[in-house]
Amino acid sequence: MNTYTVSFFGHRQIERPFEVEGRLEKIIRELIGSKEYVEFIVGRNGEFDQMVASTVRRVKKAVDDANSALVLVLPYMTAEYSNNKASFEDYYDEVEIFDSGHFRAAFGQRNRAMVDRSDLVVCCIEHDEGGAYEAVRYARKRDKKVLNVAYRKEMQENARI
C-alpha cells in the first residue's frame, strides 16, 4: 500500500479560523479521495493543531475513512498523556512519542522528523517567527511541497497536492 504522509504546522493562535478550517477541510477531503492511504500527522500545541485534528476526524466520519489515519506525535512523554492515555487513544488513530532525550530541543527535533517523513506539509503561517515557521523553513530546504492555509494572502503559497 502506498502511504501519503501529511504533516501540519501552525501558530498557536490564528486569524480568521473559520476560513482556515474551510481550507483545511477541502485539502483533507481531496487527499482522502485521491490517495491510496493518507497518514495525517499532527502535534498538539495550539489552536491550529486542534483545528487540524478535529477537521480530520470530521471528514473521516463523513467519508469512507478506511484509507487514512490521524496520528498524534508528541515531542516527549507528558503527564497529560500518561494520565489520559485511553482518551488520547480514543481520539487519535495512533499516538507516537518522539523521545530525543533532549528536553529543550524536543519540539524542533520532533518537527524535523515529522517533515522528513512527509510528502506534503500543510501550514498556517501568518508571521515569520516561531516553531511552526522554523518547521516550514526546514520543509522548504528539504524540497517538500508546502501549502499555507493562512488567511493572509501574502503568506499563502500555491502548490498542488
FIKOLZA-1660 file (N, C-alpha, C; in steps of 0.1 Angstrom, whole numbers, plus 5000, padded with zeros to 4 digits):
% residues 161
   i   px   py   pz ch aa at
   1 5008 4988 5000  A  M  N
   1 5000 5000 5000  A  M CA
   1 5009 5012 5000  A  M  C
   2 5005 5022 4992  A  N  N
   2 5013 5035 4991  A  N CA
   2 5007 5044 5001  A  N  C
   3 5016 5048 5011  A  T  N
   3 5011 5058 5021  A  T CA
   3 5016 5072 5017  A  T  C
   4 5007 5081 5017  A  Y  N
   4 5010 5095 5015  A  Y CA
   4 5009 5102 5029  A  Y  C
   5 5020 5108 5033  A  T  N
   5 5020 5114 5047  A  T CA
   5 5020 5129 5046  A  T  C
   6 5011 5135 5054  A  V  N
   6 5009 5149 5055  A  V CA
   6 5011 5154 5069  A  V  C
   7 5020 5163 5071  A  S  N
   7 5022 5169 5085  A  S CA
   7 5016 5183 5085  A  S  C
   8 5013 5188 5097  A  F  N
   8 5007 5201 5099  A  F CA
   8 5014 5209 5109  A  F  C
   9 5016 5222 5106  A  F  N
   9 5023 5231 5115  A  F CA
   9 5016 5244 5114  A  F  C
  10 5014 5250 5126  A  G  N
  10 5008 5264 5126  A  G CA
  10 5010 5271 5139  A  G  C
  11 5008 5283 5139  A  H  N
  11 5010 5291 5151  A  H CA
  11 4999 5288 5161  A  H  C
  12 5002 5291 5174  A  R  N
  12 4993 5287 5185  A  R CA
  12 4980 5294 5183  A  R  C
  13 4980 5306 5178  A  Q  N
  13 4967 5314 5176  A  Q CA
  13 4967 5318 5161  A  Q  C
  14 4955 5317 5155  A  I  N
  14 4954 5320 5141  A  I CA
  14 4943 5330 5139  A  I  C
  15 4944 5338 5128  A  E  N
  15 4934 5348 5124  A  E CA
  15 4924 5340 5116  A  E  C
  16 4912 5345 5116  A  R  N
  16 4901 5340 5108  A  R CA
  16 4900 5325 5107  A  R  C
  17 4898 5319 5119  A  P  N
  17 4898 5304 5120  A  P CA
  17 4887 5297 5111  A  P  C
  18 4876 5303 5109  A  F  N
  18 4866 5296 5101  A  F CA
  18 4870 5295 5086  A  F  C
  19 4877 5305 5081  A  E  N
  19 4882 5304 5067  A  E CA
  19 4893 5294 5066  A  E  C
  20 4902 5294 5076  A  V  N
  20 4913 5285 5076  A  V CA
  20 4908 5270 5077  A  V  C
  21 4898 5268 5086  A  E  N
  21 4892 5255 5087  A  E CA
  21 4885 5250 5074  A  E  C
  22 4879 5259 5067  A  G  N
  22 4873 5256 5054  A  G CA
  22 4884 5251 5044  A  G  C
  23 4895 5258 5044  A  R  N
  23 4906 5254 5035  A  R CA
  23 4912 5241 5039  A  R  C
  24 4913 5239 5052  A  L  N
  24 4918 5225 5057  A  L CA
  24 4909 5214 5052  A  L  C
  25 4896 5216 5054  A  E  N
  25 4886 5206 5051  A  E CA
  25 4887 5202 5036  A  E  C
  26 4888 5212 5028  A  K  N
  26 4889 5210 5013  A  K CA
  26 4902 5201 5010  A  K  C
  27 4913 5205 5016  A  I  N
  27 4925 5197 5013  A  I CA
  27 4924 5183 5019  A  I  C
  28 4919 5181 5031  A  I  N
  28 4918 5168 5037  A  I CA
  28 4908 5159 5028  A  I  C
  29 4897 5165 5024  A  R  N
  29 4887 5157 5016  A  R CA
  29 4894 5153 5003  A  R  C
  30 4901 5162 4997  A  E  N
  30 4908 5159 4984  A  E CA
  30 4918 5148 4986  A  E  C
  31 4926 5149 4996  A  L  N
  31 4936 5138 4999  A  L CA
  31 4930 5125 5001  A  L  C
  32 4920 5124 5010  A  I  N
  32 4913 5111 5013  A  I CA
  32 4907 5105 5000  A  I  C
  33 4902 5114 4991  A  G  N
  33 4896 5110 4979  A  G CA
  33 4905 5106 4968  A  G  C
  34 4918 5110 4969  A  S  N
  34 4927 5108 4957  A  S CA
  34 4939 5099 4960  A  S  C
  35 4941 5096 4973  A  K  N
  35 4953 5089 4977  A  K CA
  35 4949 5075 4981  A  K  C
  36 4958 5065 4979  A  E  N
  36 4955 5051 4984  A  E CA
  36 4954 5051 4999  A  E  C
  37 4963 5057 5006  A  Y  N
  37 4963 5057 5021  A  Y CA
  37 4969 5070 5025  A  Y  C
  38 4963 5078 5034  A  V  N
  38 4968 5090 5039  A  V CA
  38 4971 5090 5054  A  V  C
  39 4983 5093 5058  A  E  N
  39 4986 5094 5072  A  E CA
  39 4987 5109 5075  A  E  C
  40 4978 5114 5084  A  F  N
  40 4978 5128 5088  A  F CA
  40 4985 5129 5101  A  F  C
  41 4997 5135 5102  A  I  N
  41 5004 5136 5114  A  I CA
  41 5004 5150 5120  A  I  C
  42 5002 5151 5133  A  V  N
  42 4999 5164 5139  A  V CA
  42 5005 5164 5153  A  V  C
  43 5008 5176 5158  A  G  N
  43 5012 5178 5172  A  G CA
  43 4999 5182 5180  A  G  C
  44 5002 5187 5191  A  R  N
  44 4990 5191 5200  A  R CA
  44 4994 5204 5208  A  R  C
  45 4998 5214 5200  A  N  N
  45 5005 5225 5207  A  N CA
  45 4998 5239 5204  A  N  C
  46 4986 5239 5200  A  G  N
  46 4979 5251 5199  A  G CA
  46 4966 5250 5191  A  G  C
  47 4961 5262 5188  A  E  N
  47 4948 5263 5181  A  E CA
  47 4948 5256 5167  A  E  C
  48 4958 5258 5159  A  F  N
  48 4959 5251 5146  A  F CA
  48 4959 5236 5147  A  F  C
  49 4967 5231 5156  A  D  N
  49 4968 5216 5158  A  D CA
  49 4955 5210 5162  A  D  C
  50 4948 5217 5171  A  Q  N
  50 4935 5212 5175  A  Q CA
  50 4925 5213 5163  A  Q  C
  51 4925 5224 5156  A  M  N
  51 4917 5225 5144  A  M CA
  51 4919 5214 5134  A  M  C
  52 4932 5211 5131  A  V  N
  52 4935 5200 5122  A  V CA
  52 4929 5187 5127  A  V  C
  53 4932 5184 5139  A  A  N
  53 4927 5171 5144  A  A CA
  53 4912 5170 5143  A  A  C
  54 4905 5180 5147  A  S  N
  54 4890 5179 5147  A  S CA
  54 4885 5179 5132  A  S  C
  55 4892 5186 5123  A  T  N
  55 4887 5186 5109  A  T CA
  55 4890 5172 5103  A  T  C
  56 4902 5167 5106  A  V  N
  56 4904 5153 5100  A  V CA
  56 4894 5143 5105  A  V  C
  57 4891 5144 5118  A  R  N
  57 4881 5135 5124  A  R CA
  57 4867 5137 5118  A  R  C
  58 4863 5149 5116  A  R  N
  58 4850 5152 5110  A  R CA
  58 4849 5147 5096  A  R  C
  59 4860 5149 5088  A  V  N
  59 4860 5145 5074  A  V CA
  59 4860 5129 5073  A  V  C
  60 4868 5123 5082  A  K  N
  60 4868 5109 5082  A  K CA
  60 4854 5103 5086  A  K  C
  61 4847 5109 5094  A  K  N
  61 4833 5104 5097  A  K CA
  61 4824 5106 5085  A  K  C
  62 4826 5117 5077  A  A  N
  62 4817 5120 5066  A  A CA
  62 4820 5111 5054  A  A  C
  63 4832 5106 5052  A  V  N
  63 4836 5098 5041  A  V CA
  63 4841 5085 5045  A  V  C
  64 4844 5076 5036  A  D  N
  64 4850 5063 5039  A  D CA
  64 4864 5066 5044  A  D  C
  65 4866 5063 5057  A  D  N
  65 4879 5067 5063  A  D CA
  65 4889 5055 5064  A  D  C
  66 4886 5044 5057  A  A  N
  66 4894 5032 5058  A  A CA
  66 4908 5035 5052  A  A  C
  67 4909 5046 5045  A  N  N
  67 4922 5048 5038  A  N CA
  67 4930 5060 5045  A  N  C
  68 4928 5062 5058  A  S  N
  68 4935 5073 5064  A  S CA
  68 4937 5070 5079  A  S  C
  69 4946 5077 5085  A  A  N
  69 4949 5077 5099  A  A CA
  69 4953 5090 5104  A  A  C
  70 4948 5094 5116  A  L  N
  70 4952 5106 5123  A  L CA
  70 4962 5102 5134  A  L  C
  71 4974 5107 5133  A  V  N
  71 4985 5103 5142  A  V CA
  71 4990 5115 5149  A  V  C
  72 4989 5114 5163  A  L  N
  72 4995 5124 5171  A  L CA
  72 5009 5121 5174  A  L  C
  73 5018 5131 5172  A  V  N
  73 5032 5129 5175  A  V CA
  73 5036 5139 5186  A  V  C
  74 5038 5133 5198  A  L  N
  74 5042 5141 5210  A  L CA
  74 5057 5142 5210  A  L  C
  75 5063 5154 5214  A  P  N
  75 5077 5155 5215  A  P CA
  75 5084 5147 5226  A  P  C
  76 5076 5143 5236  A  Y  N
  76 5081 5135 5247  A  Y CA
  76 5069 5131 5255  A  Y  C
  77 5072 5122 5264  A  M  N
  77 5061 5117 5273  A  M CA
  77 5056 5128 5282  A  M  C
  78 5043 5131 5282  A  T  N
  78 5038 5142 5291  A  T CA
  78 5029 5136 5302  A  T  C
  79 5028 5143 5312  A  A  N
  79 5019 5139 5323  A  A CA
  79 5004 5138 5318  A  A  C
  80 5001 5148 5309  A  E  N
  80 4987 5148 5304  A  E CA
  80 4984 5135 5296  A  E  C
  81 4994 5131 5288  A  Y  N
  81 4992 5118 5280  A  Y CA
  81 4992 5106 5290  A  Y  C
  82 5001 5106 5299  A  S  N
  82 5002 5095 5309  A  S CA
  82 4989 5093 5317  A  S  C
  83 4983 5104 5321  A  N  N
  83 4971 5104 5329  A  N CA
  83 4958 5102 5321  A  N  C
  84 4959 5104 5308  A  N  N
  84 4947 5103 5300  A  N CA
  84 4949 5095 5287  A  N  C
  85 4957 5084 5288  A  K  N
  85 4961 5076 5277  A  K CA
  85 4949 5071 5269  A  K  C
  86 4939 5066 5276  A  A  N
  86 4928 5060 5270  A  A CA
  86 4920 5070 5261  A  A  C
  87 4919 5083 5267  A  S  N
  87 4912 5093 5259  A  S CA
  87 4920 5097 5247  A  S  C
  88 4933 5098 5248  A  F  N
  88 4941 5101 5236  A  F CA
  88 4940 5090 5226  A  F  C
  89 4940 5078 5230  A  E  N
  89 4940 5067 5220  A  E CA
  89 4926 5065 5214  A  E  C
  90 4915 5070 5221  A  D  N
  90 4902 5070 5215  A  D CA
  90 4901 5081 5205  A  D  C
  91 4907 5092 5207  A  Y  N
  91 4906 5104 5198  A  Y CA
  91 4915 5102 5186  A  Y  C
  92 4927 5098 5187  A  Y  N
  92 4937 5096 5176  A  Y CA
  92 4937 5082 5172  A  Y  C
  93 4940 5079 5159  A  D  N
  93 4942 5065 5154  A  D CA
  93 4954 5059 5160  A  D  C
  94 4965 5068 5161  A  E  N
  94 4977 5063 5167  A  E CA
  94 4983 5075 5175  A  E  C
  95 4991 5071 5185  A  V  N
  95 4999 5081 5193  A  V CA
  95 5013 5077 5193  A  V  C
  96 5022 5086 5189  A  E  N
  96 5036 5083 5189  A  E CA
  96 5043 5093 5198  A  E  C
  97 5053 5088 5206  A  I  N
  97 5061 5096 5214  A  I CA
  97 5075 5097 5208  A  I  C
  98 5078 5109 5204  A  F  N
  98 5092 5111 5198  A  F CA
  98 5101 5116 5210  A  F  C
  99 5109 5107 5214  A  D  N
  99 5118 5110 5225  A  D CA
  99 5132 5111 5221  A  D  C
 100 5137 5123 5220  A  S  N
 100 5151 5125 5216  A  S CA
 100 5160 5125 5227  A  S  C
 101 5155 5125 5239  A  G  N
 101 5164 5126 5251  A  G CA
 101 5168 5140 5255  A  G  C
 102 5165 5149 5246  A  H  N
 102 5169 5163 5249  A  H CA
 102 5157 5172 5250  A  H  C
 103 5153 5174 5262  A  F  N
 103 5140 5181 5265  A  F CA
 103 5139 5195 5258  A  F  C
 104 5150 5203 5259  A  R  N
 104 5150 5216 5254  A  R CA
 104 5149 5216 5238  A  R  C
 105 5154 5206 5232  A  A  N
 105 5154 5205 5217  A  A CA
 105 5142 5197 5212  A  A  C
 106 5134 5191 5221  A  A  N
 106 5124 5181 5217  A  A CA
 106 5115 5186 5206  A  A  C
 107 5109 5198 5207  A  F  N
 107 5099 5202 5197  A  F CA
 107 5106 5204 5183  A  F  C
 108 5117 5210 5183  A  G  N
 108 5124 5212 5170  A  G CA
 108 5127 5199 5163  A  G  C
 109 5133 5190 5171  A  Q  N
 109 5137 5176 5166  A  Q CA
 109 5124 5169 5161  A  Q  C
 110 5114 5169 5169  A  R  N
 110 5101 5162 5166  A  R CA
 110 5096 5168 5153  A  R  C
 111 5096 5181 5151  A  N  N
 111 5091 5188 5139  A  N CA
 111 5099 5184 5127  A  N  C
 112 5112 5184 5128  A  R  N
 112 5120 5180 5117  A  R CA
 112 5118 5165 5113  A  R  C
 113 5116 5157 5123  A  A  N
 113 5113 5143 5120  A  A CA
 113 5099 5141 5113  A  A  C
 114 5090 5149 5117  A  M  N
 114 5077 5149 5110  A  M CA
 114 5078 5154 5096  A  M  C
 115 5086 5164 5093  A  V  N
 115 5088 5169 5080  A  V CA
 115 5095 5159 5071  A  V  C
 116 5105 5153 5077  A  D  N
 116 5113 5143 5069  A  D CA
 116 5104 5131 5064  A  D  C
 117 5094 5127 5072  A  R  N
 117 5086 5116 5067  A  R CA
 117 5074 5120 5059  A  R  C
 118 5072 5133 5056  A  S  N
 118 5061 5139 5049  A  S CA
 118 5063 5140 5034  A  S  C
 119 5052 5138 5027  A  D  N
 119 5051 5141 5013  A  D CA
 119 5046 5155 5011  A  D  C
 120 5038 5160 5020  A  L  N
 120 5032 5173 5020  A  L CA
 120 5032 5179 5034  A  L  C
 121 5035 5192 5034  A  V  N
 121 5034 5200 5047  A  V CA
 121 5023 5210 5045  A  V  C
 122 5013 5209 5054  A  V  N
 122 5002 5219 5054  A  V CA
 122 5004 5228 5066  A  V  C
 123 5005 5241 5064  A  C  N
 123 5008 5250 5075  A  C CA
 123 4998 5262 5075  A  C  C
 124 4998 5268 5086  A  C  N
 124 4991 5281 5088  A  C CA
 124 5001 5291 5094  A  C  C
 125 5008 5297 5085  A  I  N
 125 5019 5306 5089  A  I CA
 125 5015 5320 5086  A  I  C
 126 5013 5328 5096  A  E  N
 126 5009 5342 5094  A  E CA
 126 5020 5352 5098  A  E  C
 127 5031 5347 5104  A  H  N
 127 5042 5356 5106  A  H CA
 127 5055 5348 5106  A  H  C
 128 5066 5354 5104  A  D  N
 128 5078 5347 5102  A  D CA
 128 5087 5346 5114  A  D  C
 129 5081 5339 5124  A  E  N
 129 5088 5335 5136  A  E CA
 129 5081 5324 5143  A  E  C
 130 5088 5317 5152  A  G  N
 130 5083 5306 5160  A  G CA
 130 5086 5292 5154  A  G  C
 131 5082 5282 5162  A  G  N
 131 5085 5269 5159  A  G CA
 131 5078 5264 5146  A  G  C
 132 5066 5268 5143  A  A  N
 132 5059 5264 5131  A  A CA
 132 5066 5270 5119  A  A  C
 133 5070 5282 5120  A  Y  N
 133 5077 5289 5109  A  Y CA
 133 5090 5282 5106  A  Y  C
 134 5098 5278 5117  A  E  N
 134 5110 5271 5115  A  E CA
 134 5108 5257 5109  A  E  C
 135 5098 5251 5112  A  A  N
 135 5095 5238 5106  A  A CA
 135 5092 5239 5091  A  A  C
 136 5085 5249 5088  A  V  N
 136 5082 5252 5073  A  V CA
 136 5095 5256 5066  A  V  C
 137 5103 5264 5072  A  R  N
 137 5116 5267 5066  A  R CA
 137 5124 5254 5063  A  R  C
 138 5124 5246 5073  A  Y  N
 138 5131 5233 5072  A  Y CA
 138 5125 5225 5060  A  Y  C
 139 5111 5225 5059  A  A  N
 139 5105 5217 5049  A  A CA
 139 5109 5222 5035  A  A  C
 140 5109 5235 5034  A  R  N
 140 5113 5241 5021  A  R CA
 140 5128 5238 5017  A  R  C
 141 5136 5238 5027  A  K  N
 141 5150 5234 5025  A  K CA
 141 5151 5219 5020  A  K  C
 142 5142 5211 5025  A  R  N
 142 5141 5197 5021  A  R CA
 142 5133 5194 5008  A  R  C
 143 5129 5205 5002  A  D  N
 143 5121 5205 4989  A  D CA
 143 5108 5197 4991  A  D  C
 144 5102 5199 5002  A  K  N
 144 5089 5193 5005  A  K CA
 144 5078 5203 4999  A  K  C
 145 5067 5197 4994  A  K  N
 145 5056 5205 4990  A  K CA
 145 5050 5212 5002  A  K  C
 146 5047 5225 5001  A  V  N
 146 5041 5232 5013  A  V CA
 146 5029 5239 5008  A  V  C
 147 5018 5238 5016  A  L  N
 147 5006 5245 5014  A  L CA
 147 5003 5254 5026  A  L  C
 148 5002 5267 5024  A  N  N
 148 4999 5275 5036  A  N CA
 148 4984 5279 5035  A  N  C
 149 4976 5276 5045  A  V  N
 149 4962 5279 5045  A  V CA
 149 4959 5291 5053  A  V  C
 150 4969 5299 5056  A  A  N
 150 4967 5311 5064  A  A CA
 150 4958 5321 5057  A  A  C
 151 4951 5329 5064  A  Y  N
 151 4942 5339 5059  A  Y CA
 151 4949 5349 5050  A  Y  C
 152 4961 5353 5055  A  R  N
 152 4968 5364 5048  A  R CA
 152 4973 5360 5035  A  R  C
 153 4968 5366 5024  A  K  N
 153 4971 5362 5011  A  K CA
 153 4986 5362 5008  A  K  C
 154 4993 5372 5013  A  E  N
 154 5007 5374 5011  A  E CA
 154 5015 5362 5016  A  E  C
 155 5010 5355 5026  A  M  N
 155 5017 5343 5032  A  M CA
 155 5014 5330 5025  A  M  C
 156 5004 5330 5017  A  Q  N
 156 5000 5317 5011  A  Q CA
 156 5009 5314 4999  A  Q  C
 157 5011 5301 4997  A  E  N
 157 5018 5296 4985  A  E CA
 157 5009 5287 4977  A  E  C
 158 5011 5288 4964  A  N  N
 158 5003 5280 4956  A  N CA
 158 5011 5267 4953  A  N  C
 159 5006 5256 4957  A  A  N
 159 5012 5243 4954  A  A CA
 159 5001 5233 4952  A  A  C
 160 5004 5224 4944  A  R  N
 160 4994 5213 4941  A  R CA
 160 4996 5201 4950  A  R  C
 161 4985 5195 4954  A  I  N
 161 4986 5183 4962  A  I CA
 161 4991 5172 4953  A  I  C
% end
